[in-house]
Amino acid sequence: MSGKLINLRQKRKQIERSEKRKVADQNAALHGRTKAAKEQQKAQASQAARALDGHKRDV
């Protein structure tokens, strides 16, 4: 019964690094866009909102 020895401190730090890397990748995806890309997304969102409002029924 010889198992592989692991250093818990190193494993903990490795997990923390991977979580920070994941958060950084998400932030880069959200905020790492050009101004034109951000404006295009805003225009698409407002167009979708207008289309949705146009299809609502008056009660």
N, C-alpha and C positions, 0 to 999 in steps of 0.2 A: 504494500500500500504506500507507494511513494508518489505523492502528488507534486505538482509544480508549486513552488513557493512564490508568493506574491508579497510585495511591499504595500501595505494598506495606505500609507501616506502617499506613495507615488500613484496608486490607483485613484485615490480621492482627487489628487491634483489633476490627473488626466481627465477625469469626469468633469471637473470644474472647467477646465480649458475647453473641452468639447461643447459644453453648454454655452460658454461665452462666445465661442466661434459661431454657434447656431444663431444666437441673438444678433451678433454682428452681421451675419449673412442676411437675416431678415431686415435689419435696419438699412443695409446697403440696397436691398431690393426696393424698399419703400422710399428712401431718401436719395439714392444715388442715381437720379435721373436728370436728364437735361431739362432746361426750362421749357423747351418746345414740347417735350414728352409730357411734362406736368400739365401744360396748358391744353394739350390734346385730350388728356384724360378728363380734365375738368369740363371741356366742351362736350365730350361724349356723355359724361354723367348728367350734365344739365339737359342735353338733348333727350336722354332716356327719361329723365324726370318730367320733362314737358310732354313727352309721348304718353307716359303713364297718366299724367293729370288730364290729358285730352281724352282718355278712354274711360275716365271715371263717370259714374252716373250721378246726376243730381237727385237727391232724395227729398 
